[in-house]
Amino acid sequence: MEARKEEVTVDWGDSFILLGHTIVTCVGSVPHTSVDLLLFPRGTLKLVLLLQNNSVECFSLPVEPTPAALTESTKSSRLTIGGHRSDVRTLAFSSDNIAVLSASAETVKIWNRSTLQCIRTMPCEYALCSLFVPGDRHVIVGTKSGKLQIYDLASGSLLDTVDAHSGALWSISLTPDQRGFASGGADKCVKFWEFELVNDETDAQSSRRLSVKQTRVLQLDEDVLFVRHSPDGRFLAVSLLDCTVKIFFVDTLKFFLSLYGHKLPVLCLDISHDSSIIITGSADRNIKIWGLDFGDCHRSLFAHDDSVMFLQFVPRSHLFFSAGKDRRLKQWDADHFQQVQVLEGHHAEVWCLAVSPNGDHIVSSSHDKSLRLWERTREPLILEEEKEMQREAEYEQSVAKGDQPVVAGEREGEVGLAGKKTIETIKATERIMEAIELHREESVKLAEHQALCKTAGREFPRQINPILQAYGNISVSCINTFSGLLDSELEEALLVLPFSYIPDVLTLLRNYIRRSQDVELICRCLFFLLRIHFGQITSNHMLLGVIEDLKNCTISRVSETRVSDVMGLNMAGLQYLKREIEAKEEVLFFADATNRFEERKRKRKKNEKLILTVV
């Protein structure tokens, strides 16, 4: 039996009442993004608007029905939320020095530098880098998920999202011709992009919008942390996770220079306006100033008490600013290698900074969720007075901690193990790298030759590298490189050696220790590498078998060396040299002098006991 449907007629006049035409005016006629109505029990009606400048305004509306009247709304309250709710990891200035971009984990904000007001707020993913597109009408943001997000500033809308990298997108660099940019990420590659206009499919009028297209890819061996073009457009500097900075030609992408010397990864870099100087900042708290023509290190500066997070040159000068995790911003002179001034004010780690194109303003962001704007003054700066003030501040701080400084301005822990990277150390590292690369190439060629001979069933002649012909063996060339280094250069050379070469070095050391070649030298190199790269070596599953073999072989070979009395022979030789020096210089070594003093003291006590016994 089918149920009978009854038609119900609804009179909309019973549900909706026209209150009249009410005018709602926002401050500065800022467009709104969301609207809500609140009806209170006492009959009060309020309208809440969320504006694009991240502020909320509340208006009181009349509740009496006045269809013919034109009434004005009354603003009851206004809530302004201008800042970010998470750390700002990227900053950028527009080309006209007016707008400032700041991006955090959830929003991109555009600020007016003169009024300090937020004029745009746009949602985004976790932002790590950004730039203004030439013309200052669009911005591009690189995210932690490897995406490029393109925004239109006029409408505050997201135009396009491009999957650029498979890992975090750490850095963006605008090309000097302003036709595109380069991006570097955790997927071990640098990608080159060009700006283009494409048809907007969502617009019925077939308008065109900004987009980007990929042109080239530079594949590398390590994660890319920072990229920067030289202002003359010739070079591209790339900071890698292996603590080095590689420089390539932009037109051909061929390798030009390698800058190595930092002990921890290089987190930031910049190139001067005349493309003559490159500066690098690292997690080892040092800033290094290099020449871009030959890659020579002009000076290494101990800049901050914690990691150096960002560097940027002042336009048209060799002055630059640095930001560190020690809550400070510092200005430096790259020509005279000295600190100019210290800017304090942040209460937590400083993540990044941006210098305006005219050099008159600096904006910085910190873990304290604040953005600080710094303005250049016209007052003369006397460096001697700045240094004196800094020494007095350090002295007062040390006194407040209860320390007893010997000299005002002296830092704790400045005295340490002597060690200096010299040109000899760099050359020694290059010799080790060349020997390892030669070993890689010849090993591949030898395997291919053996496979060819096995397939053909007969032996073929093989061309051997002249260097290997001189040594007679592919492995002897590497061990001779290690043994040919001075003792004072060996550890420094291994310290500068990139980690990408360490697996090959450990494999070679295992082969040498199995053949009992230079056991003492191999053990010294092995223990030093394990002490320096312990975390990376133990976390690499490919090296676990090599480390286990080294453990077993090293113990047995050292025992054999001890049994064969090689160490005893060395000790006997040292004792002989010591006696010769004592006889020639008429001095006693401290240890021997102490032992002889103790021996004489024991004999004296023995004689005293004998005398007492006799009495």
C-alpha positions in Angstrom: 0.0 0.0 0.0 1.6 3.3 -1.1 1.8 6.2 1.4 0.0 9.3 0.3 2.2 12.3 -0.1 0.9 15.7 1.0 2.1 18.9 -0.6 3.3 21.5 1.9 3.4 25.1 0.9 5.9 27.3 2.8 5.5 31.0 3.0 8.9 32.6 3.1 7.5 35.7 4.6 6.9 33.8 7.8 10.6 33.0 8.1 12.4 36.1 6.8 11.9 39.7 7.8 13.4 42.5 5.8 15.2 44.8 8.2 16.0 47.5 5.6 19.1 48.6 3.8 22.0 48.8 6.3 25.4 50.2 5.3 28.4 48.5 6.8 31.7 50.4 6.3 35.0 48.8 7.1 38.2 50.7 8.1 40.0 51.7 4.9 37.5 49.8 2.8 39.4 46.6 3.2 37.7 43.6 1.5 36.3 41.0 3.8 36.9 37.2 3.5 34.2 35.9 5.9 30.9 37.0 7.4 28.8 35.8 10.3 25.7 37.0 12.1 25.1 36.7 15.9 21.6 37.0 17.4 21.6 37.5 21.1 18.6 36.5 23.4 17.7 40.1 24.2 17.1 40.8 20.5 20.5 42.3 19.7 21.8 41.5 16.2 25.6 41.8 15.5 27.6 41.3 12.3 31.1 39.9 12.4 33.5 40.5 9.5 36.9 38.9 8.9 39.0 41.2 6.8 42.0 40.5 4.5 44.4 42.4 6.8 43.8 39.7 9.5 41.5 41.9 11.6 38.0 41.2 12.9 35.3 43.9 13.1 32.0 43.6 14.9 28.9 45.8 14.0 25.6 46.3 15.8 22.6 46.2 13.4 19.0 47.5 14.0 16.5 44.8 14.6 13.3 46.8 14.0 11.9 46.3 10.5 12.3 49.5 8.6 12.1 48.6 4.9 12.0 52.1 3.6 14.7 53.5 5.7 18.4 53.5 5.0 20.2 53.0 8.3 23.9 53.1 9.4 25.5 50.3 11.3 27.4 50.9 14.5 30.9 49.5 15.0 31.0 47.9 18.5 34.5 46.4 18.6 37.5 45.6 16.5 40.1 42.9 17.0 43.4 43.2 15.1 45.8 40.2 14.8 48.6 41.4 12.6 51.4 39.0 13.5 52.2 35.3 12.9 51.3 32.5 15.2 54.5 30.4 14.4 58.1 31.1 13.5 58.8 33.1 10.4 61.4 31.3 8.4 61.7 33.5 5.3 61.6 37.2 4.6 61.8 39.3 1.4 61.7 43.0 0.3 60.0 44.3 -2.7 62.0 46.1 -5.4 60.5 49.5 -4.4 61.5 49.1 -0.7 57.9 49.5 0.5 56.4 45.9 0.9 57.9 43.2 3.1 57.0 39.6 2.8 57.0 37.2 5.7 56.0 33.6 5.7 55.6 31.0 8.4 54.1 27.5 8.9 50.5 28.6 8.0 50.4 32.1 6.4 52.1 34.5 4.0 51.8 38.1 5.1 52.6 41.3 3.2 53.4 44.3 5.3 53.7 48.0 4.5 57.1 49.1 5.8 56.2 52.7 6.4 52.9 52.1 8.3 53.9 48.7 9.8 50.4 47.4 8.8 49.6 44.0 7.4 47.9 44.6 4.1 47.6 40.9 2.9 47.2 37.6 4.7 47.2 34.4 2.6 47.2 30.8 3.7 50.1 28.6 2.7 52.0 25.4 3.6 55.1 25.4 5.8 57.2 28.1 4.1 61.0 27.9 3.9 62.0 30.5 1.2 60.3 33.2 -0.8 60.8 36.0 -3.4 59.0 38.8 -5.1 58.4 38.2 -8.8 59.8 41.2 -10.8 57.0 43.8 -10.9 56.0 43.2 -7.3 52.6 41.9 -8.3 53.2 38.3 -7.4 55.2 36.3 -4.8 56.6 32.8 -4.9 56.9 30.7 -1.7 58.9 27.4 -1.4 57.5 25.0 1.1 58.7 22.1 3.3 56.9 19.6 1.1 58.9 20.7 -2.0 56.1 22.8 -3.6 56.2 26.2 -5.2 53.2 28.3 -4.4 52.5 31.4 -6.6 50.3 34.2 -5.1 48.6 37.2 -6.7 49.0 40.2 -4.3 46.1 42.2 -5.8 43.5 39.6 -5.0 45.4 37.7 -2.3 44.6 34.4 -4.0 46.7 31.3 -4.8 47.3 31.2 -8.5 49.2 27.9 -8.9 51.0 25.2 -7.0 53.9 23.3 -8.6 55.4 20.1 -7.3 59.0 21.2 -7.7 61.1 18.9 -5.4 60.5 15.6 -3.8 62.0 16.9 -0.5 62.1 20.1 1.4 62.7 23.2 -0.8 65.3 25.1 1.1 66.3 28.0 -1.1 65.3 30.1 -4.1 67.5 32.5 -6.1 66.3 35.0 -8.7 68.4 35.1 -11.8 70.1 38.4 -12.5 68.2 38.9 -15.8 64.9 38.5 -13.7 63.5 36.0 -16.2 63.4 33.1 -13.8 65.0 31.6 -10.7 66.7 28.5 -9.4 65.5 26.3 -6.5 67.5 23.8 -4.4 66.0 21.1 -2.2 66.6 18.0 -0.2 66.2 15.8 -3.3 69.9 16.5 -4.1 69.2 18.6 -7.2 69.0 22.3 -8.3 66.2 23.1 -10.8 66.0 26.1 -13.0 62.6 27.8 -13.8 61.4 30.5 -16.1 58.3 32.7 -15.7 55.5 32.3 -18.2 52.0 33.4 -18.8 49.4 30.7 -19.2 45.6 30.7 -19.9 43.5 30.7 -16.8 41.1 27.8 -17.2 38.9 28.9 -14.3 38.2 32.3 -15.8 35.4 32.5 -18.4 37.1 35.5 -20.1 40.2 33.4 -21.0 42.6 35.7 -19.1 46.2 34.8 -18.5 48.0 34.2 -15.3 51.5 33.8 -14.1 53.1 30.4 -13.9 56.6 28.8 -14.1 58.1 26.1 -16.3 61.2 24.0 -15.6 64.1 24.3 -18.0 67.1 22.5 -16.6 68.2 20.2 -13.7 71.6 20.0 -11.9 71.9 16.7 -10.1 74.3 16.6 -7.1 75.5 14.0 -4.6 74.2 15.7 -1.4 71.2 17.7 -0.2 71.1 21.3 -1.4 70.8 23.8 1.5 71.3 27.1 -0.3 71.6 28.5 -3.8 72.7 31.9 -5.0 73.4 33.5 -8.4 76.3 35.8 -8.8 75.2 39.3 -9.9 77.1 39.1 -13.1 75.1 36.0 -14.1 78.2 33.8 -14.6 78.2 31.5 -11.6 75.8 29.6 -9.3 76.9 28.9 -5.8 75.4 25.8 -4.1 75.7 24.8 -0.5 75.6 21.1 0.2 75.1 18.9 3.2 78.7 17.6 3.1 79.9 21.0 4.5 81.2 22.2 1.0 80.1 24.9 -1.4 80.2 24.0 -5.1 80.3 26.7 -7.7 79.1 26.0 -11.3 79.0 28.0 -14.5 75.3 29.0 -15.2 75.4 28.6 -18.9 76.9 25.1 -19.1 76.4 23.9 -15.5 80.1 22.8 -15.5 81.9 22.6 -12.2 84.2 25.6 -11.5 85.3 25.7 -7.8 84.8 23.8 -4.5 85.0 25.7 -1.3 85.7 23.5 1.7 86.9 24.3 5.2 83.7 24.4 7.3 83.4 21.6 9.9 79.6 21.6 9.8 77.1 22.2 7.0 76.9 25.7 5.4 73.5 27.1 6.1 73.7 30.4 4.1 75.8 32.3 1.7 75.8 35.4 -0.4 77.8 37.0 -3.2 78.9 40.7 -3.4 77.5 43.1 -6.0 80.7 43.0 -8.1 80.9 39.2 -8.0 84.3 39.3 -6.4 83.6 38.0 -2.9 81.5 35.1 -1.6 80.6 34.8 2.1 79.5 31.5 3.8 77.9 31.0 7.2 77.9 27.6 8.9 76.6 25.7 11.9 80.1 25.7 13.2 79.6 29.4 14.1 82.1 30.6 11.6 81.8 33.0 8.7 84.3 32.5 5.9 85.2 35.2 3.3 86.3 33.7 -0.1 87.5 35.1 -3.4 85.2 34.1 -6.2 87.9 34.2 -8.8 90.3 31.5 -7.4 88.3 30.2 -4.4 90.9 31.3 -1.9 89.8 31.9 1.7 90.6 35.5 2.6 89.6 35.2 6.3 87.7 33.0 8.7 85.7 34.9 11.4 84.3 33.4 14.6 81.0 35.3 14.2 78.4 34.0 16.6 78.1 31.9 19.8 75.8 29.5 17.9 74.9 28.6 14.3 75.0 31.3 11.7 71.5 31.2 10.1 71.5 33.9 7.4 73.9 36.2 5.6 73.3 39.1 3.1 75.4 41.8 1.6 74.3 45.5 1.8 73.7 46.5 -1.9 76.6 48.2 -3.7 79.0 47.6 -0.8 81.2 45.0 0.9 79.4 45.3 4.2 77.1 42.4 5.2 74.8 41.4 8.0 74.6 38.0 9.7 72.0 36.4 11.9 72.6 33.7 14.4 71.0 31.5 17.0 72.7 33.5 19.7 69.8 36.1 19.3 72.1 38.7 17.7 72.4 40.4 14.3 75.9 41.6 13.4 77.3 43.8 10.7 80.7 43.0 9.2 83.2 44.6 6.8 84.4 42.0 4.3 87.3 44.2 3.1 88.9 44.8 6.6 87.6 41.5 8.1 86.2 43.2 11.2 82.9 43.5 13.1 81.2 46.9 12.7 78.3 46.7 15.1 75.9 44.3 17.0 72.1 44.6 16.9 70.4 43.2 19.9 66.7 43.1 20.7 65.4 39.6 19.9 64.7 37.2 22.8 65.3 33.9 20.9 67.1 32.5 17.9 67.1 34.7 14.8 66.1 32.6 11.8 66.5 35.0 8.9 66.9 38.6 7.7 66.4 40.7 4.6 68.1 43.9 3.5 66.1 46.4 1.5 67.3 47.1 -2.1 68.4 50.6 -1.1 70.2 49.4 2.0 68.4 51.7 4.4 66.3 49.0 6.2 66.7 45.5 7.6 63.9 43.2 8.8 64.6 40.2 10.9 62.5 37.3 12.3 63.0 35.2 15.4 61.8 32.3 17.4 60.1 34.8 19.7 57.4 35.2 17.0 58.4 38.8 16.3 59.5 40.8 13.2 61.9 43.6 13.9 62.6 46.5 11.5 65.9 48.2 11.7 66.6 51.6 10.0 70.0 53.0 9.1 70.8 56.3 10.9 72.9 59.2 9.7 75.0 59.3 12.8 78.7 58.5 12.4 79.7 55.1 13.8 83.1 54.9 15.6 84.4 51.4 15.6 86.7 51.9 18.6 83.8 53.0 20.8 81.7 50.0 19.6 84.6 47.6 20.5 85.0 49.2 23.9 81.3 49.0 24.6 81.3 45.3 23.6 84.3 44.5 25.9 82.6 46.3 28.8 79.4 44.3 28.2 81.2 41.0 28.1 83.2 41.9 31.3 80.0 42.9 33.2 78.3 39.7 32.0 81.2 37.5 33.2 81.3 39.3 36.6 77.5 38.7 37.0 78.1 35.0 36.4 80.7 34.9 39.1 83.6 34.3 36.8 87.0 36.0 37.2 88.1 37.1 33.7 91.8 37.7 33.2 91.2 40.2 30.4 88.0 42.1 29.7 86.5 40.8 26.5 88.1 37.4 26.7 85.7 34.5 26.0 85.5 31.3 27.8 87.0 28.4 26.0 89.1 30.4 23.5 92.2 28.4 24.3 92.1 24.9 22.8 93.9 22.4 20.7 96.1 24.2 18.1 95.0 23.5 14.6 95.0 25.6 11.4 93.9 24.9 7.9 96.7 25.8 5.6 97.3 25.6 1.8 99.3 22.4 2.5 96.4 20.8 4.2 94.1 21.7 1.3 96.6 20.2 -1.2 96.9 17.1 1.0 93.1 16.7 1.0 93.0 17.1 -2.8 95.6 14.4 -3.2 93.5 12.0 -1.1 90.4 12.9 -3.2 92.3 12.4 -6.5 93.6 9.0 -5.3 90.2 7.8 -4.2 88.5 9.0 -7.5 91.3 7.2 -9.5 90.7 4.1 -7.4 86.9 4.3 -8.2 87.5 4.7 -11.9 90.1 1.9 -12.2 87.9 -0.5 -10.1 85.0 0.0 -12.5 87.3 -0.5 -15.5 88.8 -3.6 -14.0 85.4 -5.1 -13.3 84.2 -4.4 -16.8 87.5 -5.9 -18.3 87.1 -9.0 -16.2 83.5 -9.4 -17.3 84.5 -9.0 -21.0 87.3 -11.5 -20.7 85.0 -14.0 -19.0 82.4 -13.6 -21.7 84.8 -14.0 -24.5 86.7 -16.8 -22.9 90.2 -15.3 -23.4 92.3 -12.5 -22.0 92.4 -9.0 -23.6 95.2 -6.4 -23.0 94.1 -3.6 -20.7 95.3 0.0 -20.6 96.4 0.9 -17.2 96.6 4.5 -15.9 100.3 5.8 -15.9 100.1 6.6 -12.2 99.1 3.0 -11.4 101.9 1.7 -13.7 104.3 3.7 -11.6 103.1 2.3 -8.4 102.5 -1.2 -9.8 99.1 -1.7 -8.0 95.8 0.0 -7.8 95.8 -0.1 -4.0 99.4 0.9 -3.5 98.7 4.3 -5.0 96.2 5.1 -2.2 98.3 3.9 0.7 101.3 5.8 -0.6 99.1 9.0 -0.7 98.4 8.5 3.1 101.9 7.6 4.0 103.3 10.6 2.0 101.5 13.1 4.2 103.2 14.7 7.1 102.0 13.8 10.6 100.9 17.4 11.2 98.8 17.4 8.0 97.2 14.0 8.1 94.5 14.7 10.7 93.7 18.1 9.2 93.4 16.6 5.7 91.1 13.9 7.0 89.0 16.5 8.8 88.5 18.6 5.6 87.7 15.5 3.5 84.0 15.4 2.5 81.9 12.5 3.9 81.1 11.2 0.4 84.7 9.9 0.3 84.6 8.3 3.7 83.0 5.0 2.7 85.7 4.4 0.0 88.4 5.3 2.5 87.0 2.8 5.1 86.8 0.1 2.4 90.4 0.8 1.4 91.6 0.7 5.1 89.9 -2.7 5.5 91.8 -4.0 2.5 95.1 -2.6 3.8 94.6 -4.0 7.3 93.9 -7.4 5.9 97.2 -7.4 4.1 99.0 -6.0 7.2 100.1 -2.9 5.3 101.3 0.0 7.5 99.2 -1.1 10.5 100.1 1.8 12.7 99.2 4.4 10.0 96.0 2.6 9.1 94.9 2.4 12.8 95.6 6.1 13.2 93.5 7.1 10.2 90.7 4.7 11.2 90.4 5.8 14.8 90.4 9.5 13.7 87.7 9.0 11.1 85.5 7.1 13.6 85.9 9.8 16.2 84.9 12.5 13.7 82.1 10.8 11.7 80.9 8.3 14.3 77.2 9.3 14.0 77.1 9.3 10.2 79.1 6.0 9.9 77.0 4.1 12.4 73.7 5.3 10.8 74.8 4.1 7.4 73.7 0.5 6.9 76.0 0.0 4.0 79.0 0.5 6.2 78.0 -1.9 9.0 79.7 -4.9 7.4 82.9 -2.9 6.7 83.0 -1.7 10.3 82.5 -5.3 11.6 85.4 -6.5 9.4 87.6 -3.7 10.5 86.9 -4.5 14.1 88.0 -8.1 13.7 90.9 -7.5 11.4 92.3 -4.6 13.4 92.5 -6.5 16.7 94.2 -9.5 15.1 96.7 -7.4 13.1 97.6 -5.1 16.0 98.2 -8.3 18.1 100.5 -9.7 15.3 102.3 -6.4 15.1 102.9 -6.4 18.9 104.1 -10.0 18.7 106.5 -9.2 15.9 108.0 -6.5 18.2 107.6 -3.7 15.8 106.3 -1.4 18.5 109.0 -2.6 20.8 111.6 -1.6 18.2 110.0 1.8 17.9 110.1 2.3 21.6 113.7 1.3 21.8 114.5 3.8 19.0 112.7 6.5 20.9 114.6 5.7 24.1 117.9 5.9 22.2 117.0 9.3 20.7 116.1 10.5 24.2 119.4 9.4 25.6 121.2 11.1 22.8 119.3 14.4 23.3 120.0 14.3 27.1 123.7 13.7 26.6 123.9 16.5 24.0 121.7 19.1 25.6 122.6 18.2 29.2 118.9 18.1 30.2 116.5 15.5 31.6 113.1 14.8 30.3 110.4 15.5 32.9 109.2 11.9 33.2 112.7 10.5 33.6 113.6 13.2 36.1 110.5 12.4 38.2 111.2 8.6 38.1 114.8 9.2 39.1 113.7 11.5 41.9 111.3 8.8 43.2 114.0 6.1 43.0 116.4 8.3 45.0 113.7 8.9 47.6 113.1 5.2 48.0 116.8 4.5 48.4 117.0 7.2 51.1 114.1 5.7 53.1 115.7 2.3 52.8 119.0 3.6 54.1 117.2 5.4 57.0 115.5 2.1 58.0 118.8 0.3 57.9 120.4 2.9 60.1 117.5 2.8 62.6 117.7 -0.9 62.8 121.4 -0.9 63.4 121.1 1.6 66.2 
